[in-house]
Amino acid sequence: MPGWHSSPDRVQAVRRAVRVSVAASAGFYTARYLLDEPAVALYALFAPIALGILSQIPGGGRDRALVVLRVLPIAAALTALGTALAVGTPPAVAGMLLVGFVLAFGAVCGPAPAGVAPGLLLFYILACFPPYAPDTLPERLLGLTAGCLLLALCEWRLLPAPGDIGYRERVARALDTAGRAARAAAGGPADSASAGELRAAGQALRLSRLPPAVRPTGASRTDRALAHTGSATRRLLDQLARAAERTGPPPARDPVSAHLVAGIAAECALMARNLRGERPVPGAEMLEEMTEDFLRARARAADAREPVPPDVLRRRSAVLAQAASALTARAALSIGIGGRRRVPGLPAQQLWYAAPSSASLWLRRLRGNMTLRSVVCQNALRTALGLGAARLVAGSLDLSHGFWVLLAVLTLGRTTAGATWTAVRPAAVGTLAGALAAGALVLWAGGATDVYAALLAPTMVLAFTVGPLAGLAWAQGLFTLVVSTAFAQLAPITWRIGEARVVDVLTGCGIGLVCGVLAWPAGAAGEVRRGMSGMLRRAAPLVPATVAAALPPVAPPRAGAAESPEAGGGAGPDTLHRLRLAEAAYAQFRSEPGGGHRDGGPDWPAAINCGVHILVGAHWLPRNAAREAPDEVVGPAVAAWAREAADATAAALVGAARFPPGGVRAAPVRLPADLERSVPARALPLLTDVEHWLESLAAELTALGGGGPAREHGDPSPSAARDGGGPSAGGAVGDHGAQPPAGTRSSTPPAKTS
């Protein structure tokens, strides 16, 4: 069959089909034949289908059962609301608009609300259609409750879905790998992880490669802190991998570096034990003190004018970057597991989520997405308008079984007009085939309800197994048989029930296509380009401002010029906000069919990388300059070189915002050897940091145009205490002050995103 999936998918599809079919059949047969309550039977049938098939509830069997129980009151409230608003078409349409938007917008809260929204919508859809019968509400709620309880029981006990490895354990394993590499680099046991193993461990932490149930994408302090810990761990793994690939003397041959690398290894091992619950979470004081010792030793060597080879100097900068990443992971972990509200040694801006209350964190998430630039808001509006229009058409035309119109819009709607059309074609073919089969069945069986009763359960198992695996045509065709055999047991039907379903499904398909054409027809493709362009343009002025703050007097202050966040400017938070909007748009883009796979298109992860690296350097480079060489200045020639390199990089960022094919070729920024000899010894390490930061930005700009695999780039900043995480699906759009998630280091994005 076309689209038939792999063997593990088949097994899980069969298990899910059995669970849902058993729950639906038990409730339906009991209510229909033992209690003789058709209303109870209808809702007992559709409740497991809504939450077991239409919904994508993440997690193992126990997790799914708990989600079903938690949403039961919401499902009951929606059923009651739909029953009350079924008094007329206008109130039913108004309710559909409100319910559709709220439930679809709930995707900002995490994978569970996003996955269960389609099922919850079905409860309102079922209840809001005529006949207006408020006296049947108790029977409807009884059937709904019975169906949900049976589904929860089956999810928990009957062929339960396997659980996933938790995020904490995944981060702990990554820290184990980082610790082995750091111990070997410091001269310890020779069980080092290879560069490929380190990169693979980092890629395994990408949220887009994790099951939805374990992604820390919520707005709570714990979720944010755990996500921050994981992304900082990814950053550390990537830095260790690049260090393993470099030539030159290893850290073990440099006592200044070896001591700090050993501390990094010890900190990684301790954090892994903390994540597994073996020890309480302490602060970051141990590694912080070792980092301060490292900086003092580096400053003493500069004061004593000891000759330090350039490769050793750059190696020390790389080790400092690794320590900063480990410090960030430790500080975030202390908040996520230890519940700390204040962590010494790191600026509050980096750990901004520690101080606000949980309610304010959630409000920040919701407010940030209440904009038409939010892809989540766009999808919610598209869903609400499509369902509202479908309810209006079905009610105005008095279509038989009109809820099938809304069901078609709900299940076949996509985020782009092209994807909707691609889904509609096989759905229409499958529905027509299913209608013909249903008509033939009714003509053959007539009013023999025992035939339909015997066929319902096996037809459900077949439909819920084959449909998800073989594609929309099979799913729509077999589901047509399911509803036909079910309704034949609730009321007398004729062969024209198949005709009614074809008309309703085609009507829903047409409404979905119209909404797809009129409301953001390109999906996230246009929004991701606008978001990335705006982010790069806003970040460009930060580059010369950061260099000026890190190497005074590189450039005199200018009226209206951007300031780095460390200097108190406001460009950093605005750039961060634009980065989060661009990141959310990219997450949606990656979830669309074909998203991110167009040959020769822009490399969006490289753009995210570039924005994050600018923010990283804007924070840490001036901070290190103020601590290590507060009174040191560079000469006019070096200052001119730094100013020109920063301005050229900023201009390249503005040019890259247009995303020309092939990217933007930024000029090399390596400091000439003759100028390097004129730099004061105390300022030379800082100049190396700036040089390395600008080199990394230039490499990122080259990759923006796509057209081939992205290269592995250098560190964004030797002093960066930030993460190397990828775009996080369900991330907080507009979370001002949030930690910026670094872009991916992989040239090939995953097949799906969060």
Secondary structure, 3 states (H helix, E strand, C coil): CCCCCCHHHHHHHHHHHHHHHHHHHHHHHHHHHHCCCHHHHHHHHHHHHHHHHHCCCCCCHHHHHHHHHHHHHHHHHHHHHHHHHCCCHHHHHHHHHHHHHHHHHHHHHCHHHHHHHHHHHHHHHHHCCCCCCHHHHHHHHHHHHHHHHHHHHHHHHCCCCCCCCCHHHHHHHHHHHHHHHHHHHCCCCCCCCCHHHHHHHHHCCCHHHCCHHHCCCCCCHHHHHHHHHHHHHHHHHHHHHHHHHCCCCCHHHCHHHHHHHHHHHHHHHHHHHHHCCCCCCCCCHHHHHHHHHHHHHHHHHHHCCCCCCHHHHHHHHHHHHHHHHHHHHHHHHHHHCCCCCCCCCCCCCCCHHHCCCHHHHHHHHHHHHCCCCCHHHHHHHHHHHHHHHHHHHHHHHCCCCCHHHHHHHHHHCCCCHHHHHHHHHHHHHHHHHHHHHHHHHHHHHCCCHHHHHHHHHHHHHHHHHHHHHHCHHHHHHHHHHHHHHHHHHHCCCCCHHHHHHHHHHHHHHHHHHHHHHHCCCCCHHHHHHHHHHHHHHHHCCHHHHHHHHHCCCCCCCCCCCCCCHHHCCCHHHHHHHHHHHHHHHHHHHHHCCCCCCCCCCCCHHHHHHHHHHHHHHHHHHHHHHHHHCCCCCCCHHHHHHHHHHHHHHHHHHHHHCCCCCCCCCCCCCCCCHHHHCCCCCCCHHHHHHHHHHHHHHHHHHHHCCCCCCCCCCCCCCCCCCCCCCCCCCCCCCCCCCCCCCCCCCCCCCCCCCC
